[in-house]
């Protein structure tokens, strides 16, 4: 299929998503939108308690915004996708947040390869639906296989997992062209001069999808003597998270562990702040680290760039604005690895 035909297929998906969200917000679900809500959204929520309706709709809105004609053209303009040698590409997807593996799958479709998706048991409805929708538009000539079982007979692989599973991936796929993604975290660097709105937007970077994504801020760097009261005031509106039973269980457990260890904490009854040099904080916790010299923080983050996904702030060396971590552009590749270039040159 031509690239223009594929773009029309993406437009059909975008139109469907926008119309579905509009119908839901107006309480006017019917026909295919009602079926989508009943068979995909509700089943996803029942199967995975972290996939709340609100979080799934936020992911859908993010993709509807990303798939504008202008964004698609900007994304694909640098590449010559003619005469790509068709291969079978396996995607081993994570399921920590809704639609987390869709960008990899979409990249396979756009480059014309056949796709074998090993979907996560945590996301066995939403991502497969998006792919079937695209295939049903008739705009893509890629073959599609989807399974939750072990995969075989493929030419290249993109696998996402933890640092532990990545070692298995690296061994198992060592003879195949591959992209292996490991744990990464996102951080924010505060100057102390942030506005209330910026801090509130930072709250979205921390709490959206319950903080389960690699693009969620799990640690903040703050100037020595920083007063967290302004930060706590700005994020007060996220307090309803504590009513979600899985989030509350994590909050209670991690707080209890820290208190039993007599660790000094800041706490606002739905988020625990702990001083820690690590980047990876548990659910319902946020690590912080004081600094005296921003130049030292810049050097530290540059040294640790392989561990980081986003650096949030309004400083010269940060790369994502407050509140923007969960709305990446199509060309914002995970781990800064150009997926389209990898697929194009197979």
DARA-V124673 format. One record per backbone hydrogen bond with DSSP energy under -1.0 kcal/mol. CO is the residue of the C=O (numbers start at 0). NH is the residue of the N-H. If there is no record, write none. Layout:
co: (CO:CO)
nh: (NH:NH)
//
This chain:
co: (1:2:3:4:5:6:7:8:9:10:11:12:13:14:15:16:17:18:19:20:21:22:23:29:30:31:32:33:34:35:35:36:39:40:41:42:43:47:49:51:52:53:54:55:56:57:58:59:60:61:62:67:68:69:70:71:72:75:86:87:87:88:89:90:91:96:98:100:101:102:103:104:105:106:107:108:113:114:115:116:117:119:124:125:126:127:128:129:130:131:134:142:144:146:155:156:157:158:161:164:165:166:167:168:170:172:176:178:180:184:185:186:187:194:195:196:197:198:199:200:201:202:203:204:206:207:208:212:215:217:218:219:220:221:222:227:228:229:230:234:235:237:238:239:240:243:244:245:246:247:248:249:250:251:252:253:254:255:256:257:258:265:270:271:272:273:281:283:285:286:287:288:290:292:293:294:295:296:297:298:299:301:303:306:309:310:310:311:314:319:320:323:328:330:332:333:336:337:338:339:340:342)
nh: (5:6:7:8:9:10:11:12:13:14:15:16:17:18:19:20:21:22:23:24:25:27:26:32:34:35:36:37:38:39:40:41:43:44:45:46:47:50:51:55:56:57:58:59:60:61:62:63:64:65:66:71:72:73:74:75:76:78:113:154:155:115:157:117:159:99:101:104:105:106:107:108:109:110:112:111:88:144:90:146:92:122:128:129:130:131:132:133:134:135:137:114:116:118:89:178:91:180:165:168:169:170:171:172:173:175:156:158:160:308:217:311:220:198:199:200:201:202:203:204:205:206:207:216:209:210:211:215:185:286:187:288:189:290:225:231:232:233:234:237:238:240:241:242:243:247:248:249:250:251:252:253:254:255:256:257:258:259:260:262:261:272:267:285:265:287:284:271:273:219:275:221:223:296:297:298:299:300:301:302:303:304:306:184:186:318:319:188:317:312:323:326:331:332:335:336:338:341:342:343:344:345)
//
